[in-house]
Amino acid sequence: MEVTMEVKIIGFHQDESGDWVADLACGHTQHVRHRPPWEMRLWVTTPAGRQEHIGRGVVCKKCPEDK
């Protein structure tokens, strides 16, 4: 049984390749790329789009590994 944990996005930064990364309330980070047609996240390409997603919940892929 897979355990998932939803946490809030508290900010964003770009990695060394210029890809956007969400900073999560749990202390982990998660890439939020817009690479059509596989990853459709047009909102991440604008400051307003990223701002609208601060406070939204996402499933942290790393939290279950910490358990």
N, C-alpha and C positions, 0 to 999 in steps of 0.2 A: 504494500500500500504506500503510495507516494504522498508525502506530506508537503503541502504548499502553504506559503505564508504571504499574505498580501500586505504590502507596506506602502507608505506614501512617498511620492517624489518630492524632494525638498530643494532641488536645484539641478543645474546642468553644467557640464563643461565639455570641452573638446579634447580628444586624445591626441597623441602625437601624429596620427594620420589625418586628423581633421574630422573624424567621426564624432557625433554627439553621444554623450554618456549621461544617463540620469544618475543623480546622487540620491540615494534612498535613505529614509529615516533610520533604517537598521544599521547604517554604516557601510553597506555594500554599494556597488555601482552596477549599472546595467546599460549596455549599448542600446540605443534607440535609433537605428539607421533607417534612412529612406533610400532603398535601392530597388526600384521597380524592376520587374514585376513581382519579385519575391517578398520584399518588405515594403509595404505601403504606409509610410508615415510622413506624409507631406507636411504635417504640422511641425515637425522637428526642424524644418528648414527656415523658419522665421522666428524672430524673437517673440512676437505675439503668440505664436502657436506654442512655443515652449512654455511661456508664462501661463497660458491657459491650462497646462497640464501639471503645474506645480500644485501639490495637494491631492492629486489623483492617486488611487491605489494601483499598484502593479504587483504581480507575483514575483517575489524575489527567488531567483534560481539558486542563490548561494546559501540562504538561511537553512534549508533542510540539510545541507552538508555540514553545518556547524553543530547540528544536534547529535 
